[in-house]
Amino acid sequence: MDRILRYTLVDRIVHWMAALVYVYLLLTGLAFWTPKLWWIAEVLGGGQVVRAWHPWAGVLFTGTVVWMWWQWRGDMRGTEADRVWRRAIVRYVRNEDEHLPAVGRFNAGQKQFFWIMFFAGLVLLGSGLVLWFTDSVPWKLRSLRYGAIVAHAVAFLFTAAAFIVHLYMGTAVVTGGFTSIVRGEVSREWAEAHHALWLEERSRKIEK
């Protein structure tokens, strides 16, 4: 079977690093959110450990997201094909791939997920830094402290919702989507069915 490289080894390493670090941030963040979930912190090493590692994990997560932006920023731009695809999104949810319009390397849903994680990640970093170094923020700027708490919570909710949808779509809906980010390769048939415009562009570059 003809195999096509979709993600390089570095792409996959950074992607899985971002995913694992985000899960850690999600779990420890939930532990901080309510005393009812503090048991999560205890499982992950105890309160002092997670308090020390949570902010550093946030910095690492932001770094991976910025790296992906640098590598994929061209592929993440909106196109006319994305607008056409969005109008047929119900077919995507129903897994009726044969009726979907052709798209590039990433479809509109994947792009939306990426930009949510990118911009919300920046908000989490900025607000997180304020919360990390609260003692360095003058009391007269207490509105900044309170604003950081709200911004951090809102950005967290956006990323958590997007992450759950992305995980579900990548594992339960799109057959082959999960294995592509594990092995890095997809079949030509899969590429034609899910990302035909990307396959065409790739073929033109090879011919040149």
C-alpha positions as CSV (number, residue, x, y, z in Angstrom):
1,M,0.0,0.0,0.0
2,D,1.3,3.5,-0.9
3,R,2.2,5.3,2.3
4,I,2.5,9.1,2.6
5,L,4.3,11.0,5.3
6,R,1.9,13.3,7.1
7,Y,3.8,14.1,10.3
8,T,7.6,14.0,10.8
9,L,9.1,12.5,13.9
10,V,9.7,15.9,15.4
11,D,6.0,16.9,14.6
12,R,4.8,13.8,16.5
13,I,7.2,14.3,19.5
14,V,6.1,17.9,20.0
15,H,2.4,17.0,19.5
16,W,2.5,14.3,22.1
17,M,4.5,16.4,24.4
18,A,1.9,19.1,24.2
19,A,-0.9,16.6,24.7
20,L,0.7,14.9,27.8
21,V,1.7,18.2,29.4
22,Y,-1.8,19.6,28.8
23,V,-3.4,16.6,30.5
24,Y,-1.1,17.2,33.5
25,L,-2.1,20.9,33.5
26,L,-5.8,19.9,33.2
27,L,-5.7,17.5,36.1
28,T,-3.6,19.7,38.4
29,G,-5.8,22.7,37.5
30,L,-8.9,20.8,38.4
31,A,-7.2,20.0,41.8
32,F,-6.7,23.7,42.4
33,W,-10.2,24.5,41.2
34,T,-12.1,22.8,44.0
35,P,-11.2,21.0,47.3
36,K,-13.4,18.1,46.1
37,L,-10.8,17.3,43.5
38,W,-7.7,17.8,45.6
39,W,-7.3,14.1,45.7
40,I,-5.9,14.4,42.1
41,A,-3.0,16.5,43.5
42,E,-2.3,13.8,46.1
43,V,-2.2,11.1,43.4
44,L,0.2,13.2,41.3
45,G,2.7,13.7,44.1
46,G,1.1,15.9,46.7
47,G,0.2,19.6,46.9
48,Q,3.7,21.0,47.1
49,V,4.8,19.0,44.1
50,V,2.0,20.0,41.8
51,R,2.1,23.6,43.0
52,A,5.8,23.7,42.0
53,W,5.4,21.9,38.7
54,H,2.1,23.3,37.4
55,P,3.5,26.7,36.3
56,W,6.6,25.1,34.7
57,A,4.4,22.7,32.8
58,G,2.4,25.7,31.6
59,V,5.5,27.3,30.2
60,L,6.5,24.0,28.5
61,F,3.0,23.7,27.0
62,T,3.1,27.2,25.6
63,G,6.5,26.5,24.1
64,T,5.1,23.4,22.2
65,V,2.1,25.4,20.9
66,V,4.3,28.2,19.7
67,W,6.6,25.6,18.0
68,M,3.6,24.1,16.2
69,W,2.4,27.6,15.2
70,W,5.9,28.3,13.7
71,Q,5.9,25.0,11.8
72,W,2.2,24.9,10.7
73,R,1.2,28.6,10.5
74,G,0.9,28.4,6.7
75,D,-1.3,25.4,6.8
76,M,-3.5,26.9,9.5
77,R,-4.7,29.9,7.5
78,G,-8.3,30.0,6.5
79,T,-9.2,29.3,2.9
80,E,-12.3,29.2,0.7
81,A,-12.2,25.4,0.9
82,D,-12.6,25.7,4.7
83,R,-15.7,27.8,4.3
84,V,-17.2,25.2,2.0
85,W,-16.2,22.5,4.4
86,R,-17.8,24.2,7.3
87,R,-21.2,24.2,5.5
88,A,-20.9,20.4,5.3
89,I,-19.7,19.9,8.9
90,V,-22.8,17.7,9.7
91,R,-21.5,15.1,7.2
92,Y,-18.2,15.2,9.1
93,V,-19.9,14.5,12.4
94,R,-21.8,11.7,10.8
95,N,-18.6,10.3,9.4
96,E,-19.8,10.6,5.8
97,D,-16.4,11.3,4.5
98,E,-17.3,10.5,0.9
99,H,-19.7,13.5,0.8
100,L,-17.3,16.0,2.3
101,P,-15.7,18.8,0.2
102,A,-11.9,18.5,-0.4
103,V,-9.6,20.3,2.0
104,G,-5.9,21.0,2.5
105,R,-3.6,19.5,5.1
106,F,-6.0,20.5,8.0
107,N,-9.7,20.9,7.8
108,A,-11.6,23.9,9.3
109,G,-12.3,22.1,12.6
110,Q,-8.7,21.2,13.1
111,K,-7.7,24.8,12.4
112,Q,-10.2,26.1,14.8
113,F,-9.0,23.8,17.5
114,F,-5.4,24.9,16.9
115,W,-6.2,28.6,17.1
116,I,-8.2,28.1,20.3
117,M,-5.3,26.3,21.9
118,F,-2.8,28.9,20.6
119,F,-4.6,32.1,21.8
120,A,-6.0,30.5,24.9
121,G,-2.6,29.2,25.7
122,L,-1.1,32.7,25.5
123,V,-3.9,33.9,27.8
124,L,-3.1,31.1,30.2
125,L,0.6,31.9,30.2
126,G,0.0,35.6,30.7
127,S,-2.5,35.2,33.5
128,G,-0.6,32.3,34.9
129,L,2.6,34.5,35.3
130,V,0.5,37.0,37.3
131,L,-0.7,34.3,39.6
132,W,2.7,32.7,39.8
133,F,4.4,36.0,40.8
134,T,1.5,37.6,42.7
135,D,3.7,39.0,45.4
136,S,5.5,41.0,42.7
137,V,2.2,42.7,41.6
138,P,1.6,45.9,43.6
139,W,-1.6,45.9,45.6
140,K,-2.7,49.0,43.8
141,L,-2.9,46.8,40.7
142,R,-5.1,44.3,42.5
143,S,-7.6,44.4,39.6
144,L,-4.8,42.8,37.5
145,R,-4.7,40.0,40.1
146,Y,-8.5,39.4,40.0
147,G,-8.5,39.8,36.2
148,A,-5.8,37.1,35.9
149,I,-7.9,34.7,38.0
150,V,-11.0,35.2,35.7
151,A,-8.9,35.1,32.5
152,H,-7.1,31.9,33.6
153,A,-10.4,30.2,34.4
154,V,-12.1,31.2,31.2
155,A,-9.2,30.3,29.0
156,F,-9.0,26.9,30.8
157,L,-12.6,26.2,30.0
158,F,-12.1,27.0,26.4
159,T,-9.1,24.7,26.1
160,A,-10.7,21.9,28.0
161,A,-13.8,21.9,25.8
162,A,-11.7,22.1,22.7
163,F,-9.4,19.3,23.9
164,I,-12.3,16.9,24.6
165,V,-13.9,17.5,21.2
166,H,-10.5,17.1,19.5
167,L,-9.8,13.9,21.3
168,Y,-13.2,12.5,20.5
169,M,-13.1,13.4,16.8
170,G,-9.5,12.1,16.4
171,T,-10.2,8.8,18.0
172,A,-13.9,7.9,17.6
173,V,-15.0,9.7,14.5
174,V,-12.1,9.9,12.0
175,T,-10.8,6.5,11.3
176,G,-7.0,6.6,10.9
177,G,-6.7,10.1,12.4
178,F,-5.2,8.8,15.7
179,T,-2.7,6.4,14.0
180,S,-1.5,9.1,11.7
181,I,-0.2,11.1,14.6
182,V,1.3,8.0,16.1
183,R,3.0,6.5,13.0
184,G,3.3,9.7,11.0
185,E,2.1,8.0,7.8
186,V,-1.3,7.6,6.1
187,S,-2.4,5.6,3.1
188,R,-3.0,7.4,-0.2
189,E,-6.6,6.3,0.0
190,W,-7.0,8.0,3.4
191,A,-5.3,11.2,2.1
192,E,-7.7,11.3,-0.9
193,A,-10.7,10.8,1.3
194,H,-9.8,13.3,4.1
195,H,-7.3,15.8,2.6
196,A,-7.4,15.7,-1.1
197,L,-6.2,19.2,-1.7
198,W,-3.2,18.6,0.5
199,L,-2.4,15.4,-1.5
200,E,-2.7,17.3,-4.8
201,E,-0.4,20.1,-3.6
202,R,2.1,17.6,-2.3
203,S,2.1,15.7,-5.6
204,R,2.8,19.0,-7.5
205,K,5.7,19.8,-5.3
206,I,7.2,16.3,-5.8
207,E,6.8,16.6,-9.6
208,K,8.7,19.9,-9.6
